[in-house]
Amino acid sequence: MAASKDLQDAKTKIALNYHIDSNVVNVLYRDIGMDYQTRIIIPAIHEVVKASTAKYNADELITQRETVKDLIQSGLYETSL
């Protein structure tokens, strides 16, 4: 759940395909543990979706769905997920 620019509730379903860089997997497991999805990936997705959704009014989220999707995708790439 996130809020649009005009403070309307916006519910979004996200599917994220990812892989862990084999060069850092041991550091990830050592420093973060097996719970890395809950501690790193899911919060990052929530933050990017909320920030992206807040830039548009509720009607714009529907009419500019592809633009919003691209904004979310680029935000995820920037967070290096």
N, C-alpha and C positions, 0 to 999 in steps of 0.2 A: 504494500500500500504506500502511496505517496500522494502529495497534494499538488494540484495544478497551480498555475500562476494566480488564478482567481479563487484559490482555496477549495476547489472541488476535489473530492476523493477520486483517485485514479488507481485502479487495480491492474497490475501488469504481471504477466507470466513470462519468465525468462528461462531460456535453455542456453546453457553455456558449455561448449565443448572445449576442453583444455587438456594439456599434458604438462607434466612436470619435467623441467630440464634435467636430464640425467647427470649433468655436471654438478648440480646443487641439491639433488634429492637427499643425500646424506645429511647435509646441513639443515635442510627443512625438517626432516624427521628428528634430528638431534635437538634443534633449538625450539621447534614448535610442537612436534609430536604428530601422532596419527590424526589428531583433531584439526589439522590445518585448514580443512574446508570451513569449519564452523568459526575458526579464529581469524582467517584471512580472506578467503574467497567470498563467502556469503556476505560479510559486512561491506566488502568493496563493491559488490554488485548492488547492494541496497543503497549505498552512498551515491554511486553513479546514476542509478535510476531516479532517485529522489532529486538530485541536482538537475538532471536533464528534464524531468517532468515539470519541475518548478518554473521552467523558462517559457512554458506554453499555457494558454487558457485551455479549459476542458474541451471546447469545440475544436481547437487547433490540434490537440492530441489525436483527435479522430481524423481530421482532414489532412494533417501533415504527418501521418503515421510513419511513412518511410523516412522522413527527415529526422523524426525523433529516434527511430531505430538506429539510424546512422550516427546520431549524436551519442547514444548509449554505447554503441559499438566502439566508437573512437575514444570515448571516455574509459572504457575497459582496457583498450590497448595502451592508453597513456598510463594506467596504473600498473602496467607490466604484469597483468594476470596471465 
